[in-house]
Amino acid sequence: MHTPDSPTFPVPDSALWLEKVKTELKGRTLSTADYTWDEVRISPFEALPEGARSISERKNNMWKTGSYIDPATESPAALMKALNEGASVLYIEFSKGENWKNWFKDVRLDWISLHLVFENTGMLDSFLEFPDRATLLKISGSVRVKNTDPVSLYKKYAQRLPAMRFLGFDLEDLKTAKSMASLLVRLADTMENVSPEVKPGRLEEQVVIHVYGQNDMLLNISVLRALRLLWRQLFLSAGIENPSGLLLAGHIRIDKTASYDPRIRSSVIAASMLLGGIDELFIEGTDEASSRYGRMVQHIFREEALLGVFPDPLSGSHVVEKLTGTIAEKVWEEYLRLRFKLK
């Protein structure tokens, strides 16, 4: 609110701003800043259409700090360390049977989330014998068994693990509409197959999409925002309005062999995924120090950069809005072509 003592600022003049931009470009044209995604060119300096508004409907920007635990190289002490340093969701891939009581000693499984990957169903059966029934009913996260159809997994285990998700999907290629459309096709086919087994209102709560961050910050942000639009459209096409429950888990790999500083790179990618609206974030390190860094940098983003304060920090950014809409539209067109064999 303006008061007599508060500073006043001139109304922004876009023409003057563009002249300053041209000066900074030192003779280069504005088109040097154009952005291309899947052969579609987007210009940050293109005039905004009349009445343009944000296409995002996010209500918050809160996320859970994730941490990887590798049973092949780490002990249960690493699990406790991750939790003590602020992780609230763990990703654990078991390649063999374990002493579950030893692994989860002193851990309140109903207080955290777990993404569990098992080598076979026998290992999952063994795990289910460890907690009491009351705890099993409250364990949240997701379950995958290698080389096992998620629909059959859901049918067999959903009643014993009602708070867990069984429909997990990976998205590693963010640069083409076809790869994202293929993901939508798999998602739609899987949900169609499992829908007769799911209680009304629970289907959308079964899906988790694991998105792997790229070096391109703008692409990370826009893909995450577009995924939520596509998710809503997928359900709308099935006659279900306002679906909830989609879980987007972000993954970043710290490559210590790269020529660039891996921690700076991972921090930049992390910032973009948080700005895009990720629900959970895992920064994968190759050693204990890198893993700890992956947790600590998230605390910095939350407590010092305050990225969780605003629901959508980049809402209204022309280039982000344009790229988000372009991705959503092109992926949906490709999805319809792939699923219904359209030309």
C-alpha positions, -999 to +999 in steps of 0.1 A: +000+000+000+013+035-009+019+059+019+033+095+018+067+082+029+069+052+006+090+053-026+072+056-060+083+038-091+076+048-127+053+027-148+074+002-168+079+011-204+084-020-225+098+000-255+125+016-233+132-018-217+137-034-252+161-006-261+182-014-230+182-050-239+194-042-274+222-022-259+233-051-237+232-074-268+259-052-284+247-055-319+232-090-318+196-094-326+168-103-302+165-137-319+198-148-304+178-153-271+151-175-288+145-209-274+137-241-293+120-271-279+113-301-302+116-278-333+092-252-319+108-217-315+099-195-286+110-159-282+113-142-247+107-109-265+075-118-283+046-095-274+023-109-247-012-117-261-040-096-248-054-109-215-026-134-211-025-150-177-008-178-158-019-213-168-007-228-136-031-236-108-007-246-081-017-239-045+017-244-029+054-251-036+062-274-007+083-305-013+098-334+007+136-337+010+146-371-004+176-393+000+190-424-017+200-454+004+221-481-013+220-513+007+248-527-014+273-502-001+257-485+029+246-497+063+214-490+083+234-462+100+233-443+067+195-445+067+194-430+102+219-403+093+197-392+063+166-390+085+185-371+112+197-346+086+162-338+075+152-364+048+115-373+050+114-397+021+139-424+012+145-443-021+159-478-015+166-505-041+170-539-025+189-565-046+187-593-021+168-603+010+177-583+041+173-583+079+144-559+078+143-554+116+180-544+115+175-520+086+145-502+100+154-504+137+141-473+156+125-460+124+088-450+126+078-462+091+044-444+094+062-411+099+082-411+066+077-421+030+095-449+012+101-456-024+110-493-024+123-513-053+126-551-049+143-577-071+114-601-069+080-605-052+095-630-027+116-601-012+084-579-010+066-608+008+095-610+032+094-573+039+056-574+046+062-599+074+083-574+093+060-546+105+027-550+124-005-547+105-013-512+119+020-499+106+016-516+072-017-497+067+001-464+072+033-468+052+033-443+023+054-440-008+056-464-036+065-501-044+081-515-075+092-550-083+116-555-112+102-571-143+067-572-127+036-557-142+024-529-118-012-538-124-008-573-112+013-559-083-015-536-073-041-564-075-021-586-052-007-561-026-029-530-026-051-541+003-020-548+025-004-515+016-033-492+010-012-460+014+014-470-011+015-463-048+020-491-073+019-472-107+054-458-111+067-443-143+101-429-153+106-398-175+143-392-185+140-377-219+124-342-216+135-329-249+109-345-272+071-345-273+072-382-284+089-394-253+065-376-230+035-387-251+047-423-248+047-419-211+011-406-212+001-436-233+017-461-208+000-441-180-034-442-196-032-479-206-021-489-171-048-469-154-074-483-177-063-519-168-063-512-131-094-490-128-118-519-123-098-529-092-095-494-077-120-478-054-136-446-068-115-416-062-083-437-055-070-441-091-052-408-092-035-416-059-017-446-073+006-427-097+042-415-092+062-401-120+100-400-115+114-371-135+152-369-141+165-333-142+184-319-172+210-292-175+184-270-191+167-250-163+139-236-184+130-271-197+129-286-162+106-259-150+082-260-180+081-298-182+070-301-146+043-275-150+032-291-183+029-325-167+003-313-143-017-298-171-015-331-191-024-351-160-056-330-156-064-333-193-059-371-192-086-374-165-108-348-180-109-369-212-122-398-191-149-376-176-131-370-142-127-334-132-101-319-109-080-351-103-057-349-073-029-371-060-003-369-087+032-373-072+062-359-091+095-372-077+126-353-091+160-370-094+193-354-100+226-372-104+259-357-092+285-367-117+320-362-101+338-372-133+323-342-152+345-313-163+321-288-145+316-284-108+290-312-101+276-295-069+270-262-086+253-280-115+232-301-092+222-270-072+211-252-104+191-281-116+175-285-081+165-249-081+148-253-114+129-284-103+117-267-072+106-237-092+087-261-115+068-276-086+084-309-077+068-329-048+099-348-037+135-342-046+164-366-046+200-355-053+220-387-059+256-386-048+284-410-054+297-408-018+286-398+017+297-362+013+277-358-020+246-374-005+248-351+025+252-321+002+221-332-016+201-329+016+217-297+029+212-277-003+175-284-001+174-269+034+191-238+021+165-235-007+137-239+018+150-219+048+172-192+031+160-189-005+124-193+006+114-212-025+086-228-006+069-195+003+052-187-031+029-213-048+044-206-083+074-182-082+076-180-120+039-175-127+034-149-154+069-153-169+062-151-206+088-175-218+079-200-190+042-198-197+047-200-235+070-230-232+047-247-207+017-243-230+037-254-261+049-286-244+014-295-231-003-289-264+023-307-285+026-336-262-012-340-260-015-340-299+013-367-300-005-387-273-037-387-293-018-398-324+000-426-306-029-440-286-056-438-312-033-444-342-042-410-357-023-397-387 
